[in-house]
Amino acid sequence: MKLKFLIFLLFVGVGINAQKGNLNLSKWHLSNEVKASDYQFINNVKLYCFLSNDSDNIYIDLKVENAKVQDRILKEGLTIWIDMDGKSAKQMGVRYPMGSQNPVARKKPDYSENAEKQSGSIVNSLALANTIELIGFINEEVRHFPSENADNFRGSVKFDKEGILYYKLVMPFAKLPLRNSKKSNGAMTFALGIEYGLVSTGNKSGNHMSPPPPVISRSAGSRGGSSGGRSGIGGRSVRNEGTSDNSTAKRSNSYQPAKKPVLNWIKGIKLATSK
């Protein structure tokens, strides 16, 4: 009896491990419409993910049902990190959307023709989800561009009638540093990181991303002169004279995420080689 029970536990364990490993195996991309059964839930980031590829691109599809996660992605942005060495290093990534509360995103031109007609915070954030930012791509001169492209990185975010957010990012193989495997045909395995809630400082190189700087106290106010009087918060100047500490803190927190950034790595991703 004990032997049968142990065998049963063994089969259950194998089944669970197989289900967990499904996300690491990219499927051949047949359609832009993803079946509900294809999505795999990632508990760390509270969203569903599906990876697919064809001979030219890798497709990242996300389904977000959690309203708080939806809000953070649209307002604070989402970054897909790409690591070919298996070290979970955030050195190369694609940020989309950039986030409506991201100081860099707010300075970029609005590519949406109907953005001015939209109303409501979520709708406005969705209307601003139209710019892609490249991080750490040395060979790419253009770091920011519209999300609608035919032969470059491209993406989309949209809600369905039930209020579920659907996200798609298409990454061309020609833009990625994929490496051929010596042991078998096809590319070597790699890792993708899904992170949201990370506010960009927006330097020119696009390589560094971090939360906004801490609140500048009155005693440190003289330092602001070296940077043109800016506090580093969305390029807006914050004066300390005649302003209480509490009001200064409120202004400084205008672009800070409500919580720490959330990150999950999908390691050992293996691309599909055929249908």
Order of alpha helices (4+ residues) and beta strands (2+ residues): alpha-beta-beta-beta-beta-alpha-beta-beta-alpha-alpha-beta-beta-beta-beta-beta-beta-beta-alpha-beta
